[in-house]
């Protein structure tokens, strides 16, 4: 039934946190609706579909290894980062809204930052100089690279009471603190790179 209501053929969907249970389920849903899905996460998504592209977006190698060099792909790509609690509260507002039922609602902060500038932000938080090293294997082919992701959240802000609570640096500090915990670091394998 849902396939008859919605057809996302020739549409590109970006799913952050695509390797978790919810992210995988959402990815499968959009794939079933004929969308081209880009899944971003720090761990590999095992989804196998010709319309699914996995993007590893973990740049916290330095947090674990205390190295000053970070292996990275495109430094000029820009992203609109949203802290996970803000994302969840936005989803709650969307689900409560009758006006958004069956509508597309973009969730983000309507701001973008390049990966290069993001590394500088992280460098300041960690209080050490991080040196990005561009690795050929991490640079995506031109036709598959999404160079710029910036959310237009005007519809969401107009129809719901949602507003993001966390600024970029706040979210980064919380994430870095969480990532430094021993139990989390043991499972992290920065030497494994997956496309």
C-alpha positions as CSV (number, residue, x, y, z in Angstrom):
1,X,0.0,0.0,0.0
2,X,2.7,2.5,1.0
3,X,4.4,1.9,-2.4
4,X,1.3,3.1,-4.2
5,X,1.2,6.3,-2.0
6,X,4.8,7.2,-2.2
7,X,7.3,6.7,-5.0
8,X,10.8,8.0,-4.5
9,X,12.2,7.1,-7.9
10,X,15.0,9.5,-8.9
11,X,15.1,10.9,-5.3
12,X,18.2,10.8,-3.1
13,X,17.7,10.0,0.6
14,X,20.5,10.5,3.2
15,X,20.2,8.4,6.3
16,X,22.5,9.2,9.2
17,X,23.0,6.4,11.7
18,X,22.2,4.0,8.9
19,X,23.8,0.9,10.5
20,X,21.6,0.8,13.6
21,X,18.3,-1.0,13.8
22,X,16.2,2.1,13.1
23,X,18.6,3.4,10.4
24,X,18.6,0.1,8.6
25,X,14.8,-0.2,8.8
26,X,14.4,3.4,7.4
27,X,17.0,2.6,4.6
28,X,15.1,-0.6,3.7
29,X,11.8,1.4,3.6
30,X,13.2,4.0,1.2
31,X,14.9,1.4,-1.0
32,X,11.5,-0.4,-1.3
33,X,10.1,3.0,-2.5
34,X,12.7,3.1,-5.3
35,X,14.9,5.8,-3.7
36,X,18.7,6.0,-4.0
37,X,19.8,5.8,-0.4
38,X,23.1,7.1,1.0
39,X,23.7,5.6,4.5
40,X,26.1,7.3,6.8
41,X,27.5,5.8,10.0
42,X,30.7,5.0,11.9
43,X,30.2,1.2,11.5
44,X,29.5,-0.6,8.2
45,X,26.0,-1.3,7.2
46,X,25.6,-4.8,5.8
47,X,22.7,-3.8,3.5
48,X,23.2,-5.1,0.0
49,X,21.3,-3.2,-2.7
50,X,22.4,-1.6,-5.9
51,X,20.7,1.7,-4.8
52,X,22.4,1.8,-1.4
53,X,25.7,3.6,-0.9
54,X,27.4,3.4,2.5
55,X,29.5,6.4,3.6
56,X,31.8,6.0,6.6
57,X,31.7,9.3,8.5
58,X,33.8,8.6,11.6
59,X,36.6,11.1,11.9
60,X,37.4,10.3,15.6
61,X,40.5,8.2,14.9
62,X,42.5,10.7,16.9
63,X,40.3,10.3,20.0
64,X,41.4,6.6,20.3
65,X,45.0,6.6,19.1
66,X,46.2,10.0,20.2
67,X,47.7,10.5,16.7
68,X,47.8,13.9,15.2
69,X,47.1,12.7,11.7
70,X,43.5,11.9,10.5
71,X,42.9,9.9,7.4
72,X,40.1,11.5,5.4
73,X,38.5,11.8,2.0
74,X,37.1,15.1,0.6
75,X,38.0,18.0,2.9
76,X,35.7,20.4,0.9
77,X,32.5,18.5,1.3
78,X,30.0,20.3,3.5
79,X,27.5,18.8,5.9
80,X,24.6,20.0,8.1
81,X,25.3,18.2,11.4
82,X,22.5,17.7,13.9
83,X,22.9,16.2,17.4
84,X,21.1,12.9,17.8
85,X,18.8,14.1,20.6
86,X,17.7,17.0,18.4
87,X,17.0,14.5,15.6
88,X,14.9,12.3,17.8
89,X,12.9,15.3,19.2
90,X,12.3,16.4,15.5
91,X,10.9,13.0,14.7
92,X,8.6,13.1,17.7
93,X,7.2,16.5,16.5
94,X,6.8,15.2,13.0
95,X,4.9,12.1,14.2
96,X,2.6,14.4,16.3
97,X,1.8,16.7,13.4
98,X,-1.3,15.9,11.4
99,X,-0.2,18.5,8.8
100,X,3.0,16.7,8.1
101,X,1.3,13.3,7.6
102,X,2.4,12.0,4.2
103,X,4.6,15.1,3.7
104,X,8.4,15.3,3.3
105,X,9.9,17.1,6.3
106,X,13.6,18.0,6.2
107,X,15.4,17.7,9.6
108,X,18.6,19.7,10.1
109,X,19.8,23.0,11.4
110,X,20.0,24.9,8.1
111,X,23.7,25.4,8.4
112,X,26.7,23.7,6.9
113,X,30.4,23.2,7.7
114,X,33.2,21.8,5.5
115,X,35.0,18.6,6.8
116,X,38.2,20.7,6.9
117,X,36.5,23.3,9.3
118,X,35.0,20.5,11.3
119,X,38.4,19.0,11.9
120,X,39.5,22.5,13.1
121,X,36.6,22.5,15.6
122,X,37.5,19.1,16.8
123,X,41.1,20.1,17.1
124,X,40.1,23.0,19.4
125,X,38.0,20.8,21.6
126,X,40.8,18.2,21.9
127,X,43.3,21.0,22.4
128,X,45.8,19.5,19.9
129,X,46.6,20.0,16.3
130,X,45.0,17.5,13.9
131,X,46.5,17.1,10.5
132,X,44.1,15.7,7.8
133,X,45.7,13.3,5.4
134,X,43.7,12.8,2.2
135,X,43.7,9.2,1.2
136,X,42.8,8.3,-2.3
137,X,40.6,5.3,-1.2
138,X,38.5,7.6,1.0
139,X,37.8,10.1,-1.8
140,X,34.5,9.1,-3.4
141,X,34.0,9.0,-7.1
142,X,32.6,12.3,-8.5
143,X,29.3,10.8,-9.5
144,X,28.7,9.3,-6.0
145,X,30.0,12.2,-3.9
146,X,27.5,14.4,-2.3
147,X,29.5,17.7,-2.1
148,X,27.1,19.7,-0.2
149,X,24.4,18.8,2.3
150,X,22.5,21.7,3.9
151,X,19.0,21.2,5.3
152,X,16.1,23.6,4.5
153,X,14.2,23.2,7.7
154,X,11.7,26.1,7.2
155,X,8.7,23.8,6.8
156,X,9.5,21.9,10.0
157,X,10.0,25.1,12.0
158,X,6.8,26.6,10.6
159,X,4.5,23.6,11.2
160,X,5.9,22.3,14.5
161,X,7.4,23.6,17.8
162,X,10.7,22.0,17.1
163,X,14.0,23.8,17.5
164,X,17.4,22.3,17.9
165,X,18.9,22.6,21.4
166,X,22.5,21.7,20.7
167,X,25.1,23.7,18.8
168,X,27.7,21.9,16.8
169,X,30.5,22.3,19.4
170,X,28.1,21.1,22.2
171,X,27.3,18.0,20.3
172,X,30.9,17.3,19.4
173,X,32.0,17.7,23.1
174,X,29.3,15.2,24.2
175,X,30.2,12.8,21.5
176,X,34.0,13.0,22.1
177,X,33.5,12.5,25.9
178,X,31.3,9.4,25.1
179,X,33.8,8.1,22.6
180,X,36.7,8.3,25.1
181,X,35.1,5.8,27.4
182,X,37.2,2.6,27.5
183,X,34.2,0.3,26.8
184,X,33.4,2.1,23.6
185,X,36.9,2.5,22.3
186,X,37.6,-1.3,22.5
187,X,35.1,-1.9,19.7
188,X,36.4,0.8,17.5
189,X,38.7,-0.2,14.6
190,X,40.0,2.9,12.8
191,X,42.3,0.9,10.6
192,X,39.3,-0.7,8.8
193,X,37.9,1.6,6.1
194,X,34.8,0.6,4.3
195,X,33.1,2.2,1.3
